[in-house]
Amino acid sequence: MVRGVVIVTLAWGVAACSGGADRGGSGLSGGELFLRHCSGCHPEGGNSKYPQKSLDRFTLAANGIHTAEDIVATMRNPGQGMTRFDRQTIGDADARKIADYILATFR
């Protein structure tokens, strides 16, 4: 039993160090963050205003977006019509979770 407590305590300590507010981690999953911040304009990976800016991999590639870093860069400095998500609005860790979610989900 003591061993289990030590493992849980160590796991909590690692989680606290790697995902705290100072690094932008909210504790939410990429899907939850996407629903909160992105799905209003990108329902199911589409784009309600500009269909040519949907989130499927072919459309992303056509717009020069190939990696999670590209998606985060677009979130930070978007083109016309997209809300800008600065680091105060969505921290780096959460932005990366959203980007990873997009790449994994909208193929």
N, C-alpha and C positions, 0 to 999 in steps of 0.2 A: 504493500500500500504506500509506503513512504516513497518508493521509486516512482510510482505513478504521480505523486504530488510533485516530485522534483521535475519530472518531464513536463507536466502541465505548467509549472512555474517557469521553466526555461522557455517553453514555447510562447508563453505570454510575454516574457521579456524580449524575445526576438521580434515578436509582432509589434510590440510597443516601440522598439527601436527602428523598425523598418517602415512603418506606415503611419507615423504620427502626423499631426497637423503641420509641423515644420517642413515636411516633405510633400504636403498636399494630399495625403491619403485620407479618405473619408471613411474607409471601411466598407464601402459599397462595391458591388461587382460592376464590371464594365457594362453589363446589360442594364442594371439599375441606373447607372449614371447616364447611359444613352437615353433611357426613357425619361429621365428627369431633365436633361439639357438639350437633347437633339431630336427626339421623336416628334415634336410638334411640327417641325419643318421637314423631317426625314422619316415619315411613317413607313415602317417596314423596309427601310433602306432606300426608299424613293426620295423624291424631292417635290414638295407640294407647290413650289413656286417656279423652279427651274428644273424640269425633268432631265436636262442635259448635265445636271450636277448631282445625279443619284449616286448611291454609295456601293453599287456592285463593282466588282474588280475591273470589268471592262471599261466602265464609265470613269472610274477613278484613274485608270491607266491612260485613258484618252485625255484626261486633264492633268497628266504629269504627276499623279499621286500613286506611288508604288509601295511605300513602307509606312509603318506606324509613325515614324518621325515626320514623314510628309504630311500625314493627317494632322498630327499635333501642330506642325508649322501652319497649316491651313486654319486650324482652330484659333491660333494666336494672331494670325494676320490674314483674314479671309478676303475674298473678293467682294464685289458689290452684291448686296442682298443677303449676306450671311452675318449673323451676329458674331461679334468678336468675343472670344473667351480668353481673357487675360489670366495670369497666374493667380490673381486674387479670387477670381470667379471659379476657376477649375485649376487646382494645383497640378503640378507636373505628373505626379503618380496617377492621379485620376484621369488626366488627359490621356496618358499612355494606356490605361485600362480601356477607355472608350475606343481609342484607335485599334487596340488589339481585338476588341469585341467586333468592331466594324469589319476588320479584315477576316475574322473567323466566321462571321455570320452572313454577310452579304456577298456571296460568291457569284 
